[in-house]
């Protein structure tokens, strides 16, 4: 990591290629203005927001997923009209004289989009803030050839809300909507309407996600049997299983008009009913979830 001595604690230039005549415009919350807020704190999403006066918001977001994830967005009130190369620098606060500024990385902010960083670099921003430093974005103003913009995140009052944010991330569900939006579950042999144990655990995951997600607007349930029973008995059993699942999803708070169920009996097999393995595959329910797109 390249380091250099900070020549000015307040209005430092982070790009030596700029001429002495170039002007800098710096956006940063003063200590008395600095604020960090948990905007969302659920098992599905964690969002930490830092308002930057006269510029916009810095937003960290993590979502329920199989993998650890973190997104950072620099939301601008006036998105840039041109794509710009951006230097990301870790600056020391004014009250710690003598510390150096550290270059983190170079990125791009794209025309008419908010600034975005994901993955390890987003985690690095949090680490720098936790150390009391000011991650700073520096780029040439697209409206003026002789002006450079600096946007800094203030670490003042960061730690308490970061602790809440960290706890939220630790409690995110270990699966996303995409992981459960299409699920095939199975039944044991016989005429039970209960799913097998492995499928019951999977159904519990679906239920947990639905309890926290108000955007689920459609649940499609299709039940199937194997060929061991006659046509009428298979159809009746399939419909009982479908009705049982309909009642289950209604118990989670979903209205009846958002749940569509259909029993198909032994129609539409996906495997050969002549073998036990094939019949196990055919005794199934397919659950599809739909949600409101934001």
N, C-alpha and C positions, 0 to 999 in steps of 0.2 A: 504494500500500500504506500503510495507516494505521499509525503508530508511536506508542508512548508510553513514558515512562520506567518502567523496572522498579522498583517500590517495595520489593520484597524479592527477594533472589537465591535464596532457597530455597523459601519457601512463598508465592509471589506469586499474587494473584488475577487471573485473566484476564477477568473479567466485572464491569465496574463496576456493573452493575445489581443485583448481589447485595448484600444488607444487611450491615452490619458484624457482625451477630450470626451470620451464616451461617458454617458450619464447612466446611473443605476437607479432603479426603482425597487424598493424592498418592501415586501409584504410580510408582516409577522405580528403576532399578538404581543402586545406589551405585557409585562408580568401581571399587571392588574386586570388585563383583559383575557388572559389565558384561561381556556376552559376545555375540559374533556368530558364527553357525555356518552353514556351507554344508551344508544338509541334503540337497540334491539337486544334482548337477552332471553332467548328461548332455546330448547334443545335442538331447534332447526337452524337457528342463525344467531350469530353474535356480531354486533356492529358498534364500533367505537368511533365517535366523531369529534373533530377538533375544528371549530370555526376560525377562519383566518380573515381578520377584518379587511373589508374592501376588496377581497379576492374571491373567497368561496369557502369550501370545506375540505379538510383532509379526512378520509374515511377508510378505516380498516374493517374488513368483513371476513368472517369465516362461516362456512356452512356445514351442515350435517353431511358426512361422507365417510367412506371406508378409509380414506387417507387424510392425514393432516393437511390443511389448506389455509391459505391466507391471501386475500386480495387487498391492494391499496389503490385508492382512487383520489386524485387531486381534482376535485370538482370546481370548475371555474365558472364564475358568473358570466364571463365573456370568453367563450372558447376561442382558441387561436385560429386565425384564418390561414395559417401556413404551418406545415409540419416543421418542427424544430428539433435539433439536437440539444440535449439537456445534460448538464453536468450535475451529478448528485454528490453533494459534499456534506460531511459531518462537521459542523461548526461548534466551537466551545461557547458557552454562555459568557456574557460580558463580565460577570462577576468571578470568572476563573481566568485571570490574565496569565499569559505565558504558555497556555496550552496551544497545540497546533491544530490546524484544520486538516481533516483527512478526506481524501477522495474516496468515495464509495464505488461509483461506477458511472458510466455514460449510458443514457437511454434516449428514446425518442418520444416526443409528444406529437400525436398525429392531428392533422388539420380537422377542426370542428369536432374533436373528441376530447373528453376529459383525460387528464394524464393517468396512466395505469401502470402499476407494477405488481407482479405476482411472484410467488415462490420465495426462494431464499432471500432475495433482496428486500421483500416486504418484511420478513422476519428481522432482517438487519436494521430496518428503520425503527422497529420497536426496541431492539437492543440498544441502539444509540440514544433513543429517548429515555430509556431506563437509566442510562449512565449520566443523564442530565444534559445531554448535548442537543444541538439543534440541526436535524437533517434539513438541508437547504437545496432547493432546485434552482439552477441558474441557466437562463437561456436568452437569446436575442429576441427582443420584442418584434413581433411580426409587423406592427404598425409603424415602427420607427427604427431606422437603420442605426441610429446612434444611441440607442437605449438598451440596456440589459436589465432583465427582470430577475429578481431574486425572491423566492418564496420559501419561507422557513417555518418549520413546525416547532412550536415552543414546548419545552419539557416541563414548564411550570405547572404544577398540579396534575401532572401526568400519572404518577405512580398509583394513587388510590384507585382511579378508574381502570388503570391497566391491571391491577389485581382482580377487579371484578371481571374484566374482559378475559383474563386467563382462566378464571374459574368457569366462566361460560363456555369457553373452548373445551375445557376438560369434560364438560357435561353434554357436549353435542352428541346426537345419536350417531352411531357408527355406520350409518347407511343413508343414502340419499333417496330422493323421489325416484330417480332413474333405476335404482336398485330394486324397488318394490312395485313399480308401476305396471309391470306384467309378471304375474306369478302363477306357477302351476303347482298345485298342492294335491296330495293323494290320500286315499282312504285304505284302511285295512280290509281284508277279505270279509265277506258277510254283508249284512244289511244295516250296519250301523250308520248313523248320520254324522258320527264324530270322525274328524280327520285323524290320521295317524300322529304319533307323538312329534315326529320331526316337523310335520306340516302345521301342527298346533303352535309350535314355537315360531314358525315363520309367520303365521297368521297374527300372532301377538305382536310381532314387529310392525306389521302393516297397521294394526290397530293403534299402536303407540304413535306412529307417524301421523295418522289421521287425527288423533286427539289434539295434536299441536298445530296442525295445518288447516287453516280455515279456507284454503283455496281449493280443496278437493270438491269438485262439483259433479262427479259422475263415478259410480262404481258399477262395473259390469261383471256379473257372476254367471258362469256357464258350467253346469255340472254334467258328468258323464259316468256311466257304469261299464262294467265288463259284460260278458255275454252269458254269465252263469245263470241268471234269472230269465224268465220269459219276457216278452216284449212289454206287456202291461205292467208286470212287477218292476222291471227295470225303469220304466218311465215314472212310475209312482215313487220309487226310491230316489231317483234323480231329482224329482220335484221337491221331495221332503228335504233333501240336502240343500237345495237351492233356497227353500223357505227358511231353513235354519240359519243360513248365512245372511239372508236378508234381515232377519231379526237381530242377528249379531251386529251388523253394521248400523242398524237403526239405534241399537243400544249405545253406540259410540257418539250419537248426536246427529247423524246424517238423516236428513228428511227422506221419506219414502220416495219422493219424486226424483231423488238423485241416485237411486239404487235400481238397477235393472237386472233381474235374474231370469234364467232360462234353464230348464232341465231337458237334456237331450236323450236320456236313457242310454241304451247301448248303441245309438247311432254315432257316426263319425269316430270310429276307433282310430287310434294313432299307432297301434301295434297289433300283432297277431294274437287273437284271443285263444289260439290253440295252445299257447304256452303260459305257464304261471307268470313269467316275467312280463309277457305281453299284457296279460290281464291286469297286473299291478299297474302298468303304465296307463291303461284305459280307465281305471277307477280314479278319476281326477276331477278337479275343479280348476277352471281358469279364471283368475281375477285380474281385471284391468282397471286402472285408475286414470281418471282425467282430472285436470285442474285448470283453474282460471289462469290464463297467461297475462302477466303484468307487462 
